[in-house]
Amino acid sequence: MKKLALPIIFLFFFFSGCGPSKVKVSGKVVWKDGKPATELANGQIIFDCKETLTSARGVIQADGTFQINTEGPKDGVMPGLYSIAIVEHRPATEGSTRLPAQHLPDKYYSFDTSGLTYTVAPGINETTFTLERFSGNR
C-alpha cells in the first residue's frame, strides 16, 4: 500500500496547481536624478530567465511605468532570477530617415551588458530601475 501512496500524493499536488504560477510584476524606470524616464515611452523592458528558459516583456508608459507579461495582457511572470534589457522606441518621423535623439545608452539594449537583474518572487513584485542617460559618447 505504501508504494501506491507516493504516486497518488504526487498526482494530487500536480493537478491541484501547487507548482509555481505567474505573478504580477510592475514598476517604473527613472533617470539617476530621480525623474521618471518619460523619454522612453513606448520602449520595451524585457525580462529573460535562464533558469526557466522564459522571457517576458512590457511597454514603458508615458509616465515611465511598466507591467511585465509573458504571453498576454496582465498574465504575469514566473518566479526566478531575470536579466533585464531595455529597448528605446525611436521611430523616424514620416517622410524622414533620421531617428530622433537617443536617450538610452546602448549597454541597456543587451541582457549581457545592461547590468540590470531582478528576482521575481511569489506575490506582488514592484521595482524601480534607475538608468543613466545617453551622453553622446560611444
Stockholm file with secondary structure:
# STOCKHOLM 1.0

chainA/1-138         MKKLALPIIFLFFFFSGCGPSKVKVSGKVVWKDGKPATELANGQIIFDCKETLTSARGVIQADGTFQINTEGPKDGVMPGLYSIAIVEHRPATEGSTRLPAQHLPDKYYSFDTSGLTYTVAPGINETTFTLERFSGNR
#=GR chainA/1-138 SS CHHHHHHHHHHHHHHTTCSCCCBCEEEEEEETTSCBCGGGTTCEEEEEETTTTEEEEEECCTTSEEEEBSSSTTCCBCSEEEEEEEECCCCCCTTCCCCCCCCSCGGGGSTTTSCCEEEECSSCEEEEEEECCCCSCC
#=GC SS_cons         CHHHHHHHHHHHHHHTTCSCCCBCEEEEEEETTSCBCGGGTTCEEEEEETTTTEEEEEECCTTSEEEEBSSSTTCCBCSEEEEEEEECCCCCCTTCCCCCCCCSCGGGGSTTTSCCEEEECSSCEEEEEEECCCCSCC
//
